[in-house]
Structures are given as structure tokens and as C-alpha cells.
Amino acid sequence: MSEKVAIKWTEDMSFDADVNGHNITIDAVDNVGGKNKGPRPKPMMLLALGGCTGMDVVSILKKMRVDLDGFNVDVEATTTDEHPKYYDHFTITYTFKGKNLPMAKLEKAVNLSQDRYCGVSEMLRKSSKLDHKIIVEE
């Protein structure tokens, strides 16, 4: 299976991307010639990582019959100092909301995503360090 994203330059540093039939504009900030009309490309990797693992975790917990009142995934990354600057460490924070949530099942769902299902995690792990933490709020 292969996937394709079409990216078309529109003006200055702005590009329109067709991703699965959805339009996303990416752009640079003003001081490098952009107009800040969309996110920068590199942080979209954080979105891909958080979205991939988040979807896994929700799907796994649904199969485990764990009902959540809320769920957030936050992804933070550190960038190297030298060019080419790339993310060398990712920290994923999973925040679950609900009463009497079974921690063992939450941990199992997160670990299954990280170790088995999330292709974005697997790809990034080949070049960077990935850590995660779990927070439970009632």
C-alpha cells in the first residue's frame, strides 16, 4: 500500500496540501517570508504522532469496554541545535478523564499503541527517543 500527498505552492512560503481529500495550508512565519496562514511542516509530525497513537488508544479501550469521559494526547518534541534541525526526543502525554478508570487497561492500551500498532511511533523511534506518560483525572 502507498499513500500520496499533493502539495502546491500558492505564494511566498505558502503551500496548499491535499491530504486524503482534505485541504491543509502550510506556511512560514513573517520573519522568513511567510504570512503565517497555516502551521509549519515540522510540527505536523507531532500531529501525526499524537493522532496515530490517540486513535489506537481509543480503539483499544473501546474493545476493552473502558468508557472515558475525556481523552487528550499532547506531544512535545525537542529540536537539535545544529542544521539540519530535527526532533530528537518526543514526549507523549496521555490524559484520561473519568471515574474509576482501570490503570492497568490504560497502560496496556498505551503500550500496545507504542509497541505494536502506531506506525508513526515506529518510524520516529528509528531516529529519535520516544517517551510517554499517563495522567488520570476524575
C-alpha atoms as an extended CHARMM CRD file, in Angstrom:
* protein
*
       138  EXT
         1         1  MET       CA              0.0000000000        0.0000000000        0.0000000000  PROA      1               0.0000000000
         2         2  SER       CA              1.2150000000        3.5000000000       -0.7270000000  PROA      2               0.0000000000
         3         3  GLU       CA             -0.0870000000        6.9360000000        0.1300000000  PROA      3               0.0000000000
         4         4  LYS       CA              0.2890000000       10.2390000000       -1.6290000000  PROA      4               0.0000000000
         5         5  VAL       CA              0.0120000000       13.8560000000       -0.5800000000  PROA      5               0.0000000000
         6         6  ALA       CA             -0.1200000000       16.5690000000       -3.2540000000  PROA      6               0.0000000000
         7         7  ILE       CA              1.4600000000       19.8920000000       -2.2760000000  PROA      7               0.0000000000
         8         8  LYS       CA              1.0930000000       23.0030000000       -4.4300000000  PROA      8               0.0000000000
         9         9  TRP       CA              2.9310000000       26.2810000000       -3.9400000000  PROA      9               0.0000000000
        10        10  THR       CA              0.4630000000       29.1860000000       -3.7700000000  PROA      10              0.0000000000
        11        11  GLU       CA              2.5700000000       32.2640000000       -2.9190000000  PROA      11              0.0000000000
        12        12  ASP       CA              5.5450000000       33.3950000000       -0.8540000000  PROA      12              0.0000000000
        13        13  MET       CA              6.1820000000       30.4620000000        1.5590000000  PROA      13              0.0000000000
        14        14  SER       CA              2.5970000000       29.1500000000        1.4800000000  PROA      14              0.0000000000
        15        15  PHE       CA              1.5570000000       25.7690000000        0.1050000000  PROA      15              0.0000000000
        16        16  ASP       CA             -1.7970000000       24.0150000000       -0.1450000000  PROA      16              0.0000000000
        17        17  ALA       CA             -1.7140000000       20.2960000000        0.5350000000  PROA      17              0.0000000000
        18        18  ASP       CA             -4.3310000000       17.7270000000       -0.4180000000  PROA      18              0.0000000000
        19        19  VAL       CA             -4.2970000000       15.0630000000        2.3010000000  PROA      19              0.0000000000
        20        20  ASN       CA             -6.8920000000       12.3030000000        1.9300000000  PROA      20              0.0000000000
        21        21  GLY       CA             -9.1540000000       14.7500000000        0.0930000000  PROA      21              0.0000000000
        22        22  HSD       CA             -8.7890000000       17.4380000000        2.7720000000  PROA      22              0.0000000000
        23        23  ASN       CA             -7.0840000000       20.7710000000        2.1270000000  PROA      23              0.0000000000
        24        24  ILE       CA             -4.4100000000       21.9230000000        4.5670000000  PROA      24              0.0000000000
        25        25  THR       CA             -2.4500000000       25.1310000000        4.1460000000  PROA      25              0.0000000000
        26        26  ILE       CA              1.0970000000       25.2160000000        5.4480000000  PROA      26              0.0000000000
        27        27  ASP       CA              3.1020000000       28.4090000000        5.6980000000  PROA      27              0.0000000000
        28        28  ALA       CA              6.0940000000       30.0420000000        7.3300000000  PROA      28              0.0000000000
        29        29  VAL       CA              6.1800000000       32.8990000000        9.8100000000  PROA      29              0.0000000000
        30        30  ASP       CA              6.5720000000       36.5150000000        8.7010000000  PROA      30              0.0000000000
        31        31  ASN       CA             10.2800000000       36.8700000000        9.5100000000  PROA      31              0.0000000000
        32        32  VAL       CA             11.2240000000       34.1550000000        6.9820000000  PROA      32              0.0000000000
        33        33  GLY       CA              8.9320000000       35.2950000000        4.1690000000  PROA      33              0.0000000000
        34        34  GLY       CA              5.6340000000       33.6910000000        5.0970000000  PROA      34              0.0000000000
        35        35  LYS       CA              2.3090000000       35.1250000000        6.1820000000  PROA      35              0.0000000000
        36        36  ASN       CA              1.5220000000       32.5890000000        8.9390000000  PROA      36              0.0000000000
        37        37  LYS       CA             -1.5640000000       31.3080000000        7.0740000000  PROA      37              0.0000000000
        38        38  GLY       CA             -1.0920000000       27.7750000000        8.3970000000  PROA      38              0.0000000000
        39        39  PRO       CA              1.1040000000       25.5640000000       10.5430000000  PROA      39              0.0000000000
        40        40  ARG       CA              4.7330000000       24.8800000000        9.7460000000  PROA      40              0.0000000000
        41        41  PRO       CA              5.5180000000       21.4460000000        8.2570000000  PROA      41              0.0000000000
        42        42  LYS       CA              7.6830000000       20.0550000000       11.0700000000  PROA      42              0.0000000000
        43        43  PRO       CA              5.0630000000       20.4300000000       13.8550000000  PROA      43              0.0000000000
        44        44  MET       CA              2.6800000000       18.4600000000       11.6340000000  PROA      44              0.0000000000
        45        45  MET       CA              4.8310000000       15.4700000000       12.6020000000  PROA      45              0.0000000000
        46        46  LEU       CA              3.6910000000       15.9990000000       16.1940000000  PROA      46              0.0000000000
        47        47  LEU       CA              0.1020000000       15.9860000000       14.9640000000  PROA      47              0.0000000000
        48        48  ALA       CA              0.6990000000       12.7580000000       13.0540000000  PROA      48              0.0000000000
        49        49  LEU       CA              2.2340000000       11.0880000000       16.1010000000  PROA      49              0.0000000000
        50        50  GLY       CA             -0.4730000000       12.2450000000       18.5250000000  PROA      50              0.0000000000
        51        51  GLY       CA             -3.2870000000       11.4130000000       16.1300000000  PROA      51              0.0000000000
        52        52  CYS       CA             -1.9300000000        7.9730000000       15.2980000000  PROA      52              0.0000000000
        53        53  THR       CA             -1.4160000000        6.8360000000       18.8700000000  PROA      53              0.0000000000
        54        54  GLY       CA             -4.5820000000        8.5780000000       20.0850000000  PROA      54              0.0000000000
        55        55  MET       CA             -6.7400000000        6.7000000000       17.5750000000  PROA      55              0.0000000000
        56        56  ASP       CA             -5.0690000000        3.4380000000       18.5700000000  PROA      56              0.0000000000
        57        57  VAL       CA             -5.6850000000        4.0110000000       22.2770000000  PROA      57              0.0000000000
        58        58  VAL       CA             -9.3560000000        4.9510000000       21.7980000000  PROA      58              0.0000000000
        59        59  SER       CA             -9.9280000000        1.8830000000       19.6250000000  PROA      59              0.0000000000
        60        60  ILE       CA             -8.1780000000       -0.4750000000       22.0550000000  PROA      60              0.0000000000
        61        61  LEU       CA            -10.0060000000        0.9060000000       25.1030000000  PROA      61              0.0000000000
        62        62  LYS       CA            -13.3320000000        0.6130000000       23.2850000000  PROA      62              0.0000000000
        63        63  LYS       CA            -12.6030000000       -3.0980000000       22.7290000000  PROA      63              0.0000000000
        64        64  MET       CA            -11.6970000000       -3.3830000000       26.4350000000  PROA      64              0.0000000000
        65        65  ARG       CA            -15.0330000000       -1.7390000000       27.2950000000  PROA      65              0.0000000000
        66        66  VAL       CA            -13.4030000000        1.1740000000       29.0950000000  PROA      66              0.0000000000
        67        67  ASP       CA            -15.6300000000        4.2570000000       28.9950000000  PROA      67              0.0000000000
        68        68  LEU       CA            -13.8630000000        7.6040000000       29.0480000000  PROA      68              0.0000000000
        69        69  ASP       CA            -15.3200000000       10.9990000000       29.9080000000  PROA      69              0.0000000000
        70        70  GLY       CA            -12.4530000000       12.6380000000       28.0460000000  PROA      70              0.0000000000
        71        71  PHE       CA             -9.0840000000       11.9290000000       26.4750000000  PROA      71              0.0000000000
        72        72  ASN       CA             -6.2590000000       14.1910000000       25.3260000000  PROA      72              0.0000000000
        73        73  VAL       CA             -2.9050000000       13.5000000000       23.7500000000  PROA      73              0.0000000000
        74        74  ASP       CA             -0.1820000000       16.1380000000       23.9910000000  PROA      74              0.0000000000
        75        75  VAL       CA              3.0580000000       15.7270000000       22.0930000000  PROA      75              0.0000000000
        76        76  GLU       CA              6.1690000000       17.7510000000       22.8200000000  PROA      76              0.0000000000
        77        77  ALA       CA              9.4630000000       17.4640000000       20.9700000000  PROA      77              0.0000000000
        78        78  THR       CA             12.9380000000       18.8720000000       21.3510000000  PROA      78              0.0000000000
        79        79  THR       CA             14.9030000000       20.0240000000       18.3350000000  PROA      79              0.0000000000
        80        80  THR       CA             18.6100000000       19.6370000000       17.7400000000  PROA      80              0.0000000000
        81        81  ASP       CA             20.7270000000       22.8000000000       17.7550000000  PROA      81              0.0000000000
        82        82  GLU       CA             22.6320000000       22.1620000000       14.5080000000  PROA      82              0.0000000000
        83        83  HSD       CA             21.3080000000       22.1340000000       10.9420000000  PROA      83              0.0000000000
        84        84  PRO       CA             19.5100000000       20.2080000000        9.7480000000  PROA      84              0.0000000000
        85        85  LYS       CA             17.4430000000       20.7900000000       12.8830000000  PROA      85              0.0000000000
        86        86  TYR       CA             15.2680000000       17.7830000000       13.6110000000  PROA      86              0.0000000000
        87        87  TYR       CA             13.2810000000       16.3870000000       16.5050000000  PROA      87              0.0000000000
        88        88  ASP       CA             15.4700000000       14.0780000000       18.5590000000  PROA      88              0.0000000000
        89        89  HSD       CA             13.1600000000       13.4490000000       21.5320000000  PROA      89              0.0000000000
        90        90  PHE       CA              9.3770000000       13.1730000000       21.7230000000  PROA      90              0.0000000000
        91        91  THR       CA              7.3030000000       13.0790000000       24.9020000000  PROA      91              0.0000000000
        92        92  ILE       CA              3.7010000000       11.9300000000       24.5680000000  PROA      92              0.0000000000
        93        93  THR       CA              1.3430000000       12.7250000000       27.4340000000  PROA      93              0.0000000000
        94        94  TYR       CA             -1.9070000000       10.7680000000       27.5400000000  PROA      94              0.0000000000
        95        95  THR       CA             -4.5330000000       12.4040000000       29.7800000000  PROA      95              0.0000000000
        96        96  PHE       CA             -7.5700000000       10.2700000000       30.5550000000  PROA      96              0.0000000000
        97        97  LYS       CA            -10.6810000000       11.6460000000       32.2340000000  PROA      97              0.0000000000
        98        98  GLY       CA            -13.2350000000        9.5270000000       34.0550000000  PROA      98              0.0000000000
        99        99  LYS       CA            -14.1860000000        7.9020000000       37.3290000000  PROA      99              0.0000000000
       100       100  ASN       CA            -12.5810000000        4.6740000000       38.4810000000  PROA      100             0.0000000000
       101       101  LEU       CA            -10.5920000000        4.1630000000       35.2930000000  PROA      101             0.0000000000
       102       102  PRO       CA             -8.6080000000        0.9070000000       35.3580000000  PROA      102             0.0000000000
       103       103  MET       CA             -4.9530000000        1.9800000000       35.2100000000  PROA      103             0.0000000000
       104       104  ALA       CA             -3.8160000000       -1.4730000000       34.0410000000  PROA      104             0.0000000000
       105       105  LYS       CA             -6.0430000000       -1.2230000000       30.9600000000  PROA      105             0.0000000000
       106       106  LEU       CA             -4.9710000000        2.3500000000       30.2220000000  PROA      106             0.0000000000
       107       107  GLU       CA             -1.3170000000        1.3160000000       30.4020000000  PROA      107             0.0000000000
       108       108  LYS       CA             -1.9550000000       -1.7330000000       28.2500000000  PROA      108             0.0000000000
       109       109  ALA       CA             -3.6990000000        0.3400000000       25.5740000000  PROA      109             0.0000000000
       110       110  VAL       CA             -0.8850000000        2.9060000000       25.5000000000  PROA      110             0.0000000000
       111       111  ASN       CA              1.8050000000        0.2240000000       25.3980000000  PROA      111             0.0000000000
       112       112  LEU       CA              0.0450000000       -1.6770000000       22.6110000000  PROA      112             0.0000000000
       113       113  SER       CA             -0.1410000000        1.5090000000       20.5780000000  PROA      113             0.0000000000
       114       114  GLN       CA              3.5060000000        2.3840000000       21.1780000000  PROA      114             0.0000000000
       115       115  ASP       CA              4.9420000000       -1.1070000000       20.7960000000  PROA      115             0.0000000000
       116       116  ARG       CA              2.7250000000       -2.6680000000       18.1710000000  PROA      116             0.0000000000
       117       117  TYR       CA              0.2110000000       -0.5300000000       16.2850000000  PROA      117             0.0000000000
       118       118  CYS       CA              1.2690000000        3.0920000000       15.7740000000  PROA      118             0.0000000000
       119       119  GLY       CA              3.2920000000        3.2390000000       12.5770000000  PROA      119             0.0000000000
       120       120  VAL       CA              4.2310000000        6.8710000000       13.1790000000  PROA      120             0.0000000000
       121       121  SER       CA              5.7680000000        5.9660000000       16.5440000000  PROA      121             0.0000000000
       122       122  GLU       CA              7.6860000000        3.1210000000       14.9500000000  PROA      122             0.0000000000
       123       123  MET       CA              9.0240000000        5.3200000000       12.1870000000  PROA      123             0.0000000000
       124       124  LEU       CA             10.0910000000        8.1390000000       14.5270000000  PROA      124             0.0000000000
       125       125  ARG       CA             11.6330000000        5.7190000000       17.0300000000  PROA      125             0.0000000000
       126       126  LYS       CA             14.2040000000        4.7680000000       14.3760000000  PROA      126             0.0000000000
       127       127  SER       CA             15.7790000000        8.2370000000       14.6190000000  PROA      127             0.0000000000
       128       128  SER       CA             14.5720000000        9.7270000000       17.9000000000  PROA      128             0.0000000000
       129       129  LYS       CA             13.8280000000        8.9150000000       21.5110000000  PROA      129             0.0000000000
       130       130  LEU       CA             10.1400000000        8.4770000000       22.3970000000  PROA      130             0.0000000000
       131       131  ASP       CA              8.8400000000        8.6690000000       25.9580000000  PROA      131             0.0000000000
       132       132  HSD       CA              5.3180000000        8.7280000000       27.2730000000  PROA      132             0.0000000000
       133       133  LYS       CA              3.4280000000        9.3590000000       30.4700000000  PROA      133             0.0000000000
       134       134  ILE       CA             -0.1300000000        8.7500000000       31.5910000000  PROA      134             0.0000000000
       135       135  ILE       CA             -2.2320000000       11.1690000000       33.6130000000  PROA      135             0.0000000000
       136       136  VAL       CA             -5.6650000000       10.2720000000       35.0030000000  PROA      136             0.0000000000
       137       137  GLU       CA             -8.1230000000       12.9900000000       36.0120000000  PROA      137             0.0000000000
       138       138  GLU       CA            -11.5300000000       12.4230000000       37.5920000000  PROA      138             0.0000000000
